[in-house]
């Protein structure tokens, strides 16, 4: 129907070309405003007419309510989707901020890759320790002088000797 209501119709059980015919229910309104109707039927006609007008108004009102409800649900769903997208964006932003803060904190406590020293104020002690290690490594690698050579600090390997 044009007002949006549903009309249930039955098709006749007939040959295929007649299935398209629609069977309508019989109208119960037997009084009308036709010529020849006496004045004694006017109140019956008016009552039926008012009842039909009320039914049509109720159908229109129900249709408008249904349309308003569907529109509200559509706007509500759009609002929920929009809010969910904004929440996800903010959550992602918070996580990035937290990860960056953790990375900065870790960078402050870990060794700096550019110079190899901790960023905790122990630069001088660390530098002194590294210098001592380098000096010790140089001593270990230096060849002993002739005076320092004796049987205790000389190792003779079999692969060095050619026969």
KETORFI-773246 format. One record per residue (C-alpha): x, y, z. Coordinates in steps of 0.001 Angstrom, whole numbers, padded with zeros to 6 digits, always signed. Last residue first. Layout:
# KETORFI-773246
XYZ;...
This chain:
# KETORFI-773246
+112813-030371+010762;+110760-027185+011005;+109787-026072+014500;+106885-023685+014889;+104319-026502+014619;+105809-028182+017662;+105184-025245+019906;+107690-023652+022179;+106334-021467+024903;+108513-018797+026432;+107495-017159+029723;+109064-019664+032115;+112044-020559+030009;+113333-017037+030047;+112678-013905+028054;+112465-010674+029987;+115991-009593+029070;+115323-010201+025400;+112229-008013+025545;+108798-009514+025874;+106425-009049+022989;+103461-006825+023717;+100031-008449+023501;+099496-008938+027227;+100765-005468+027992;+098475-003940+025359;+095483-005808+026814;+096328-004491+030270;+096546-000951+028945;+093171-001330+027186;+091550-002713+030338;+092920+000175+032395;+091573+002681+029865;+088138+001013+029983;+088055+001192+033795;+088962+004900+033739;+086239+005623+031165;+083662+003765+033266;+084637+005648+036420;+084516+008979+034579;+081159+008333+032927;+079325+007140+036014;+076550+009753+035779;+073762+007330+034816;+073809+007638+031042;+075830+004501+030547;+078756+004717+028176;+079238+003065+024779;+079833+006291+022805;+077106+006320+020137;+075173+003278+021315;+074172+004879+024613;+074025+002289+027294;+070666+001618+028813;+069002+003763+031515;+068147+006815+029413;+067267+004741+026356;+064968+002563+028449;+063082+005628+029688;+062832+007016+026159;+061583+003655+024869;+059053+003373+027688;+057780+006900+026953;+057543+006083+023245;+055625+002884+024006;+053231+004769+026289;+052619+007488+023684;+052043+004879+020981;+049618+003030+023262;+047750+006233+024075;+047457+007114+020365;+046170+003629+019550;+043575+003917+022295;+042578+007384+020992;+042098+006012+017472;+040140+003017+018779;+037919+005305+020847;+037314+007571+017857;+036376+004600+015685;+034071+003223+018380;+032406+006637+018768;+031813+006886+015013;+030403+003373+014889;+028143+004105+017850;+026963+007352+016261;+026245+005626+012957;+024286+002911+014791;+022286+005558+016678;+021555+007480+013479;+020227+004293+011862;+018264+003344+014982;+016695+006819+015079;+015769+006637+011394;+014211+003212+011905;+012221+004485+014907;+011059+007582+013021;+009936+005406+010092;+008055+003072+012432;+006433+005990+014241;+005366+007541+010916;+003904+004214+009772;+002032+003761+013056;+000599+007288+012746;-000485+006697+009142;-002132+003389+010075;-003842+005041+013038;-005134+007817+010760;-006466+005191+008335;-008258+003334+011130;-009699+006575+012523;-010998+007519+009045;-012567+004050+008698;-014292+004298+012099;-015531+007815+011280;-017015+006571+007974;-018628+003565+009652;-020210+005836+012293;-021345+008370+009678;-022934+005632+007536;-024805+004234+010553;-025954+007761+011564;-027117+008395+007975;-029161+005202+007705;-032433+006724+009024;-032009+009591+006584;-032861+007262+003750;-030488+005940+001191;-031852+006568-002279;-028813+008365-003546;-025565+006956-002242;-023854+007995+000962;-022960+004473+001866;-024139+001645+004026;-022956-001912+003468;-019500-001424+004932;-018262-004974+005398;-016075-004859+002282;-015541-008292+000758;-011915-009433+000786;-010111-009011-002518;-009042-011787-004871;-006130-010893-007092;-005711-012101-010659;-002139-012990-011608;-002932-016673-011272;-005365-016382-014277;-002777-016955-017021;-001368-019990-015179;-004686-021809-014933;-006722-021341-011782;-006206-021532-008046;-007161-017953-007287;-004567-015657-005812;-004885-014488-002230;-004000-011039-001003;-002391-009831+002198;-001995-006074+002073;+000903-004633+004057;+001033-001068+005271;+003460+001486+003847;+000949+004277+003183;+001101+003565-000544;+000000+000000+000000;
